[in-house]
Amino acid sequence: MFGTALKDLAEALNNSALWQIVDILSALFIMGIGCVVLAIVALYVIDSTQTKHAVRRNYPVIGRFRYIFEALGEYFRQYFFAMDREELPFNRAQRAWVYRAAKGVDTTVAFGSTRDLRPAGTVTFANCPFPPLDENAADTAIVEIGSYARIPYRTASIYNISGMSFGAISKPAVLALSNGARMAGVWLNTGEGGLSPFHLEGGADIVFQIGTAKYGCRDETGALSDDKLRALAAIEQIRMFEIKLSQGAKPGKGGILPGAKVTGEIASIRGIPEGTDSISPNRHPEVENISDLLDFVSHVRDITGKPVGFKLVLGAYDWLDDLCEEINARGIENAPDFITVDSADGGTGAAPMPLIDYVGLPIWESLPMLCDALERHKLKSRIRVNASGKLITPAEVAWALCVGADFVCSARGYMFALGCIQALQCNKNTCPTGITTHNKRLQRGLDVTDKAERVRRYAERVKQEVCVIAHSCGVTEPRRLKRTHARIMGPEGVSLSLEDYYARWNTLSELPSRNGIGRPRFEGKADAA
């Protein structure tokens, strides 16, 4: 009877839909196993016969895991293994602060700092015993740029958006930056890719960058077009023009935009063929020396009537004195209205590794060198200094102001505000956050309205907390910070003020400050301790 029952149950199952589904799944499983075995056999044959990869030839199939682990290791280090303050190019603590500031959530921390104050080179700020009360704090000072231009630019902003061209970043990213910049009252640099409608759409103040390829302002031969400059200058939103000599990530090399990112729209704006690599010359052909540079600056200012400066990363620096002497010989009206100094660890969408890793001076050396040279030749009040390159937190911005910068700008800080996760895929058109890709599916994740608000909140929070540092140091607003307000740890474990630290590099007589915002006076000896 029991056997009969089992037989009836088996017949019932055989006729049921459930059993048919199980039967199909079993067949598919066996087929899948067979396909996997066939694939392994095929990969074994391919790997053992190919001659390009020794590991795969010696260890067929298994050797392929090396490349898988190599790709995954980047993500595991970022999220699991790297400590909060040891990852490069930006560590988790820096990124987390930017994310919180951009989202408008609490940026305070508990228990104690995870920042080690002992290593040589660590910067801290010297608080005063009787800081100004909050009600006595002043608004950020308004600074005029281009007093000899027909239309000077006046702004109170201290933390602006550095050059990111449409092409290097996507349409939604440009729109979010433009709208966020307007709401925060900061300027937006176009980068060397020319002016797009999306830069203007948000209504922000614009700095038009003239790259070595002169995208957006060149004629059919690639030379600078005065007519196009006049047309650009007629746009009220464009407040200044910046001549790009070099940038920190690739000094001595022009801009690089891979062909995969050169869409028809970008090609039209730049005046180049669609789908081809956009490679800018490594310098402006018409600028071969200091005299040519000053002629170029004066020419653009005469044509546009607006402030004109230049951007560079310092390497060789002895020519700064020659530059200042030439300016004084010609008359200070012929000086550039501002100089943007970039850092050797500045960012980019694509750069050769030898340049990004080994060429140029970092901002902590180049910024004081430039400021000292201008002060030495009594040009600091005439030429404004804009510091760029990996300055994304309030402390870094405050340090730059202490050293002598009038403004600070950042690209990657604002990219983090847009949602960048440091995936390091800027050059591949596969950015997972939609910031540096022209893939419509990936761009869909970047909501312009939400990200514009994040840009605004980030800019405002940086300004607010720089003011907090300034008040702690005893001054009413950030532009009154001096080198005496910050200290740097020495190799002996004892700190000294930035004034004393940088004085060791100079043999200067005391120079009067002429810029009206309390820059420090200093003198030093080459062997000063």
C-alpha positions in Angstrom: 0.0 0.0 0.0 2.9 2.4 0.9 4.5 1.7 -2.5 1.2 2.4 -4.3 1.0 5.7 -2.5 4.4 6.7 -3.5 3.7 5.8 -7.1 0.5 7.9 -7.1 2.4 10.8 -5.6 5.2 10.5 -8.3 2.5 10.4 -11.1 0.8 13.5 -9.6 4.1 15.4 -9.4 5.0 14.4 -13.0 1.8 16.0 -14.2 2.1 19.1 -12.0 3.4 22.5 -13.2 5.7 22.7 -10.2 7.5 19.6 -11.3 7.8 20.9 -14.9 9.4 24.1 -13.6 11.9 22.1 -11.5 12.7 20.0 -14.5 13.3 23.0 -16.6 15.5 24.6 -13.9 17.5 21.4 -13.6 18.1 21.3 -17.4 19.1 25.0 -17.4 21.5 24.4 -14.5 23.2 21.5 -16.2 23.4 23.5 -19.4 24.9 26.4 -17.5 27.5 24.2 -15.9 28.3 22.9 -19.4 28.7 26.4 -20.8 31.0 27.3 -17.9 33.1 24.3 -18.6 33.3 25.1 -22.3 34.2 28.7 -21.5 37.0 27.6 -19.2 38.3 25.2 -21.8 38.2 28.0 -24.4 39.9 30.5 -22.1 42.5 27.8 -21.3 43.3 27.4 -24.9 43.3 31.2 -25.6 45.5 31.9 -22.6 48.0 29.1 -23.1 48.5 30.0 -26.8 48.6 33.8 -26.6 52.0 35.6 -26.3 51.2 39.0 -24.9 50.7 38.2 -21.2 53.2 36.0 -19.5 51.0 35.4 -16.4 48.1 34.2 -18.4 50.3 32.0 -20.6 51.9 30.4 -17.5 48.7 30.2 -15.5 45.8 29.9 -17.9 42.4 31.0 -16.7 43.7 31.5 -13.1 46.0 34.3 -14.2 43.0 36.4 -15.3 42.1 36.9 -11.6 45.1 39.1 -11.3 43.5 41.7 -13.4 40.1 41.4 -11.7 41.7 41.8 -8.3 43.8 44.7 -9.5 40.7 46.6 -10.6 38.7 45.7 -7.5 41.6 46.6 -5.2 41.1 50.3 -6.0 37.6 50.2 -4.6 38.4 48.0 -1.6 41.2 50.3 -0.5 38.9 53.3 -0.8 36.1 51.9 1.2 37.6 49.3 3.6 41.3 49.4 4.0 42.6 53.0 3.8 42.5 55.0 7.0 40.5 58.2 7.1 43.5 60.4 6.6 45.9 58.4 4.4 44.1 58.0 1.1 45.2 60.0 -2.0 44.5 62.2 -3.8 41.9 63.2 -1.2 41.4 61.2 1.9 38.1 60.1 3.4 38.1 62.8 6.1 38.3 65.6 3.5 35.7 64.1 1.3 33.3 63.4 4.1 33.5 67.0 5.3 32.7 68.3 1.8 29.8 65.9 1.5 28.3 66.9 4.8 28.8 70.6 4.0 27.2 70.2 0.6 24.2 68.3 2.0 23.7 70.9 4.7 24.0 68.4 7.6 26.1 68.7 10.8 29.8 69.1 10.1 30.9 68.9 13.8 32.9 66.0 15.1 33.0 64.4 18.6 35.5 63.1 21.1 38.7 64.4 19.5 40.6 65.1 16.3 42.0 62.2 14.2 44.5 64.6 12.7 48.1 64.0 13.8 49.6 67.4 14.8 53.1 66.0 15.2 54.5 65.5 11.7 56.8 68.3 10.3 54.8 70.6 8.0 51.6 70.4 9.9 49.8 73.8 9.9 47.8 75.0 12.8 46.3 78.5 13.6 47.2 80.7 16.5 44.0 81.6 18.3 44.0 84.9 20.3 42.9 85.1 24.0 40.1 87.7 23.3 38.5 87.0 19.9 36.0 89.5 18.5 32.3 88.8 19.5 30.1 87.5 16.8 28.2 90.7 16.6 31.4 92.6 15.9 32.4 90.4 13.0 32.6 92.2 9.6 31.4 91.1 6.2 34.0 89.7 3.9 35.9 92.6 2.3 35.1 93.6 -1.2 38.2 93.5 -3.5 38.6 95.2 -6.8 40.3 93.4 -9.6 41.5 95.4 -12.7 41.7 99.0 -11.5 43.2 99.9 -14.9 40.6 98.1 -16.9 37.6 99.9 -18.4 35.3 97.7 -16.5 36.9 96.5 -13.2 35.4 93.6 -11.3 34.5 94.0 -7.6 33.6 90.9 -5.5 33.5 89.8 -1.9 33.9 86.1 -2.7 36.8 84.2 -1.3 36.2 80.7 -2.6 35.4 80.3 -6.3 35.0 77.6 -8.8 38.1 76.8 -10.8 38.4 76.0 -14.5 36.4 72.9 -15.6 35.5 72.9 -19.3 32.3 71.7 -20.9 33.7 68.5 -22.3 35.8 67.6 -19.3 32.5 67.7 -17.3 29.0 67.1 -18.5 26.1 69.4 -19.3 24.2 68.7 -16.0 27.4 69.3 -14.1 28.0 72.7 -15.7 24.4 73.7 -15.2 24.5 72.7 -11.5 27.8 74.7 -11.0 26.5 77.7 -12.8 23.3 77.9 -10.8 25.0 77.1 -7.5 27.7 79.8 -8.1 25.0 82.4 -8.7 23.2 81.5 -5.5 26.5 81.5 -3.5 27.8 84.7 -5.1 31.0 83.1 -6.4 32.5 83.1 -9.8 32.7 80.2 -12.3 35.7 79.6 -14.5 34.8 78.2 -18.0 38.0 76.2 -18.3 39.8 76.1 -21.7 36.9 74.5 -23.6 35.2 77.8 -24.5 31.9 79.3 -23.4 28.8 77.1 -23.5 25.2 78.2 -23.1 25.1 76.1 -19.9 27.8 78.4 -18.3 25.5 81.3 -18.8 22.2 79.7 -18.1 22.6 79.8 -14.3 23.4 83.5 -14.2 26.7 83.3 -12.4 29.7 85.6 -12.8 32.0 84.0 -15.4 35.8 84.0 -15.8 36.5 83.1 -19.5 39.7 81.1 -19.8 41.8 81.5 -22.9 43.6 78.2 -23.3 46.5 77.5 -25.6 44.1 76.2 -28.3 42.0 79.4 -27.9 38.7 77.4 -28.0 35.8 79.8 -28.3 37.9 82.8 -29.3 39.9 81.6 -32.2 39.6 82.1 -36.0 39.6 79.5 -38.7 43.4 79.2 -38.5 43.4 78.7 -34.7 44.8 82.1 -33.9 43.2 84.5 -31.4 40.2 86.3 -32.9 39.8 89.9 -31.7 36.2 89.9 -33.0 35.3 86.9 -31.0 36.9 88.5 -27.9 34.8 91.6 -28.3 31.7 89.5 -28.7 32.5 87.6 -25.4 33.3 90.9 -23.6 29.9 92.2 -24.6 28.3 89.5 -22.4 27.8 91.1 -19.0 28.2 87.9 -17.1 31.8 87.5 -18.3 33.7 89.5 -15.7 37.3 88.6 -16.4 39.6 86.8 -18.8 42.2 84.3 -17.7 45.1 83.4 -20.0 46.1 79.8 -19.2 49.9 79.2 -19.5 49.9 75.9 -17.6 48.1 73.9 -15.0 49.3 71.9 -12.1 48.5 68.4 -13.3 50.3 68.8 -16.6 52.7 71.7 -16.8 54.4 71.9 -20.2 51.5 70.0 -21.8 48.3 71.3 -23.3 44.7 70.2 -22.4 43.7 66.7 -23.3 40.1 65.7 -24.0 39.8 62.1 -25.3 37.9 61.7 -28.5 35.2 59.6 -26.8 34.1 62.7 -24.9 34.1 65.1 -28.0 30.4 65.0 -28.8 29.0 67.0 -31.7 27.9 69.8 -29.3 31.3 70.1 -27.7 33.0 69.9 -31.1 30.8 72.8 -32.3 31.7 75.0 -29.3 35.4 74.3 -29.6 35.6 74.4 -33.4 37.1 70.9 -33.8 36.0 67.6 -35.5 33.6 65.4 -33.6 35.0 62.3 -32.0 38.7 63.2 -32.4 41.1 63.8 -29.5 41.2 67.5 -28.4 44.9 68.2 -27.8 45.9 71.8 -27.1 49.4 73.1 -27.8 51.8 73.1 -24.9 51.9 76.9 -24.9 50.6 79.9 -26.6 52.6 80.3 -29.9 52.7 84.1 -29.6 54.1 84.1 -26.0 57.8 83.2 -26.0 59.0 85.4 -23.2 58.0 87.9 -20.5 57.7 90.8 -22.9 55.3 88.7 -25.1 53.3 87.7 -22.1 52.7 91.3 -21.0 51.9 92.3 -24.5 49.3 89.5 -24.7 47.7 90.5 -21.4 47.5 94.2 -22.5 46.1 93.3 -25.9 43.3 91.2 -24.5 42.5 93.9 -21.9 42.5 96.6 -24.6 40.1 94.5 -26.7 37.8 93.4 -23.9 38.0 96.3 -21.5 37.8 93.8 -18.6 40.4 92.5 -16.1 42.9 90.1 -17.5 45.3 87.8 -15.7 47.1 84.5 -16.3 47.2 81.1 -14.7 50.3 79.0 -14.3 52.0 76.4 -12.1 55.4 77.5 -10.9 58.5 75.3 -11.4 61.4 77.6 -12.3 60.8 80.7 -10.2 63.8 83.0 -10.7 61.9 84.7 -13.7 59.4 86.2 -11.3 61.7 89.0 -10.4 62.3 89.6 -14.1 58.6 89.7 -14.6 58.1 92.2 -11.8 61.0 94.4 -13.0 59.6 94.5 -16.6 56.1 95.5 -15.2 57.6 98.3 -13.2 59.7 99.4 -16.2 56.5 99.6 -18.4 54.3 101.0 -15.7 51.9 99.2 -13.4 49.0 99.9 -15.7 50.5 97.2 -17.9 50.6 94.6 -15.2 48.3 91.6 -15.2 45.3 92.2 -13.1 45.6 88.9 -11.3 47.7 85.8 -11.3 46.3 82.3 -10.6 48.9 80.0 -9.2 48.1 76.3 -9.5 49.7 73.5 -7.5 51.7 70.5 -8.8 49.1 68.3 -7.2 46.2 70.0 -9.1 43.6 67.9 -10.8 42.7 67.2 -14.4 40.6 64.9 -16.6 43.6 63.3 -18.3 47.4 63.8 -18.0 50.6 61.9 -18.6 51.8 60.3 -15.3 55.3 61.7 -15.5 53.8 65.2 -15.4 51.1 64.6 -12.9 53.5 62.9 -10.5 56.8 64.7 -10.9 56.7 68.2 -12.5 55.9 71.5 -10.9 56.0 73.0 -7.4 53.2 72.3 -4.9 51.1 75.3 -3.7 52.7 75.4 -0.2 55.9 76.4 -1.9 54.8 78.3 -5.0 52.1 80.5 -3.3 54.5 82.2 -0.8 57.2 82.5 -3.5 54.8 84.4 -5.8 53.4 86.6 -3.0 56.9 87.4 -1.8 58.1 88.4 -5.3 55.1 90.7 -5.7 55.6 92.3 -2.3 59.4 92.7 -3.0 58.6 94.7 -6.0 55.7 96.6 -4.5 53.2 95.1 -6.8 51.0 93.2 -4.3 48.3 95.8 -4.2 48.2 96.0 -8.1 48.2 92.2 -8.9 45.7 90.1 -7.1 46.7 86.5 -6.3 44.3 83.5 -6.8 45.4 80.3 -5.2 44.4 77.0 -6.8 45.2 73.3 -6.3 43.8 70.8 -3.7 42.4 73.5 -1.4 39.0 72.1 -0.5 38.5 72.6 3.3 38.2 75.8 5.3 41.6 75.3 7.0 43.3 75.1 3.6 41.6 78.2 2.4 42.5 80.1 5.6 46.1 79.0 5.2 46.2 80.4 1.6 44.8 83.7 2.8 47.4 83.8 5.6 50.2 83.3 3.1 49.0 86.1 0.8 46.3 85.0 -1.5 43.4 87.3 -2.2 41.2 84.5 -3.5 41.1 80.7 -3.5 39.5 78.6 -6.2 38.8 74.9 -6.5 37.6 72.4 -9.1 37.7 69.1 -7.3 36.1 70.5 -4.1 33.1 71.5 -6.1 33.1 68.2 -7.9 32.7 66.5 -4.5 29.9 68.9 -3.8 28.2 67.6 -7.0 28.6 64.0 -5.7 32.0 62.9 -7.1 33.1 59.7 -5.3 36.8 59.8 -6.5 36.2 56.9 -8.9 39.3 58.0 -10.9 37.4 57.5 -14.2 37.4 61.1 -15.4 39.3 60.2 -18.6 37.1 57.2 -19.6 33.7 58.7 -20.1 32.4 56.2 -17.5 32.0 58.5 -14.5 29.4 56.7 -12.2 28.1 60.0 -10.9 27.5 61.6 -14.3 29.9 64.5 -13.6 32.7 63.8 -16.2 30.8 61.6 -18.7 28.6 62.3 -21.7 26.8 59.0 -21.4 23.1 60.1 -21.0 22.3 57.1 -18.9 25.0 58.0 -16.3 24.1 61.7 -16.5 20.6 60.9 -15.5 21.8 60.4 -11.9 22.9 64.1 -11.6 19.8 66.2 -10.7 20.7 69.8 -11.6 18.3 71.4 -9.0 19.6 69.3 -6.1 23.2 69.5 -7.0 23.1 73.3 -7.5 21.8 73.6 -3.9 24.7 71.5 -2.8 27.2 73.7 -4.6 25.6 76.7 -2.9 25.7 75.1 0.6 29.3 74.0 0.1 30.6 77.5 -0.9 28.7 79.1 1.9 29.9 76.6 4.5 33.5 77.1 3.5 33.2 80.8 3.8 31.4 80.6 7.1 34.1 78.3 8.7 37.0 80.3 7.3 35.3 83.2 9.1 35.3 81.1 12.2 39.0 80.5 11.9 39.6 84.2 11.3 37.6 85.2 14.4 39.4 82.7 16.5 42.7 84.3 15.4 41.4 87.7 16.5 40.5 89.4 13.2 37.1 90.5 12.1 37.1 89.0 8.6 39.2 86.4 6.6 41.2 88.9 4.4 42.8 90.3 7.5 44.6 87.0 8.2 48.4 87.3 8.2 51.3 84.9 8.3 51.6 85.5 12.1 48.2 83.9 12.5 49.3 80.4 11.4 52.1 78.1 12.6 53.9 75.2 11.0 55.5 72.2 12.8 59.2 71.9 12.4 61.3 68.7 12.3 62.4 69.3 15.9 58.8 69.0 17.1 58.4 72.7 17.8 56.3 75.0 15.6 57.1 78.4 14.3 55.0 81.1 12.7 54.6 81.2 8.9 56.1 84.6 9.0 59.3 83.2 10.5 59.2 80.0 8.4 59.0 81.8 5.1 61.4 84.5 6.1 64.1 81.9 6.1 63.8 81.8 2.3 64.3 85.5 1.8 66.7 88.4 2.4 64.2 91.1 2.3 64.1 94.6 3.8 60.9 95.7 5.3 58.4 96.6 2.7 55.2 98.7 3.3 52.0 96.9 2.6 50.1 98.8 -0.2 47.0 96.7 -0.6 45.0 98.1 2.3 43.9 94.8 3.8 46.6 94.3 6.4 49.1 92.1 4.7 52.1 91.3 6.9 55.4 93.2 6.8 58.4 90.9 7.2 62.1 90.8 6.9 64.3 87.8 7.3 67.8 86.4 7.0 68.8 83.4 4.9 70.1 81.6 8.0 67.2 82.6 10.3 66.0 79.8 12.5 
